[in-house]
Amino acid sequence: MHSDEAERYHSEQISALAETDVDVISGYTLAYPSEAIGMVRAARRFGLPVVISFTVETDGRLPTGESLEEAISEVDAATDSYAGYFMINCAHPEHFSEVLEDAPWMQRVRGIIANASRCSHAELDEAEELDDGNPTELGVQLSEIRRRFPHIKVLGGCCGTDMRHMKQIVAASRTP
């Protein structure tokens, strides 16, 4: 979807939400910047804050092959940095932790909603059974990322996670 198409598409939903007491618009599991651009533009048109969350493949890049830095920079350039912040979701920490770096674009990343499974998206789509990974290990991995990047304040679980994972994320994040 081109950014203009994405803006039209998301405007219908956002306009309905704008008539409520909604706090924020969130776009999760976005796979390419042009959809994020359209969503951010639509949110701005209705005066609503917006958070954009990209998904990445096992190499830490978006399904389009773009890096997180490129995607975030493209969205910010096209929208005057209107998005409140960005997140990463629907990927295991091992898929992206190596691409996170101490750089200006990383300051825009404020949340991680991780998969429990190390499987690729294709493997998860074909799986007959849910891979719930290792809750303790996931908690430690997310807390380590948060220690490296203390501005990351939103942590959570996506595919394969349940309350066991959430409890471990909380426990690991509280440890000094």
Secondary structure as the mmCIF struct_conf table of DSSP 4:
data_model
#
loop_
_struct_conf.conf_type_id
_struct_conf.id
_struct_conf.beg_label_comp_id
_struct_conf.beg_label_asym_id
_struct_conf.beg_label_seq_id
_struct_conf.end_label_comp_id
_struct_conf.end_label_asym_id
_struct_conf.end_label_seq_id
HELX_RH_AL_P HELX_RH_AL_P1 SER A 3 ALA A 18
TURN_TY1_P TURN_TY1_P1 GLU A 19 ASP A 21
STRN STRN1 ILE A 25 LEU A 30
BEND BEND1 TYR A 32 TYR A 32
HELX_RH_AL_P HELX_RH_AL_P2 PRO A 33 ARG A 45
TURN_TY1_P TURN_TY1_P2 PHE A 46 GLY A 47
STRN STRN2 VAL A 50 PHE A 54
TURN_TY1_P TURN_TY1_P3 THR A 58 ASP A 59
BEND BEND2 GLY A 60 ARG A 61
TURN_TY1_P TURN_TY1_P4 PRO A 63 THR A 64
BEND BEND3 GLY A 65 GLY A 65
HELX_RH_AL_P HELX_RH_AL_P3 LEU A 68 THR A 79
TURN_TY1_P TURN_TY1_P5 ASP A 80 SER A 81
BEND BEND4 ALA A 83 GLY A 84
STRN STRN3 TYR A 85 ASN A 89
BEND BEND5 CYS A 90 ALA A 91
HELX_RH_AL_P HELX_RH_AL_P4 PRO A 93 PHE A 96
HELX_RH_3T_P HELX_RH_3T_P1 SER A 97 VAL A 99
BEND BEND6 ASP A 102 ALA A 103
HELX_RH_3T_P HELX_RH_3T_P2 PRO A 104 ARG A 108
STRN STRN4 VAL A 109 ALA A 114
BEND BEND7 ALA A 116 ALA A 116
BEND BEND8 CYS A 119 CYS A 119
HELX_RH_AL_P HELX_RH_AL_P5 HIS A 121 GLU A 126
BEND BEND9 GLU A 128 GLU A 129
HELX_RH_AL_P HELX_RH_AL_P6 PRO A 135 ARG A 148
TURN_TY1_P TURN_TY1_P6 PRO A 150 HIS A 151
STRN STRN5 VAL A 154 GLY A 157
TURN_TY1_P TURN_TY1_P7 CYS A 159 GLY A 160
HELX_RH_AL_P HELX_RH_AL_P7 MET A 163 ARG A 174
#
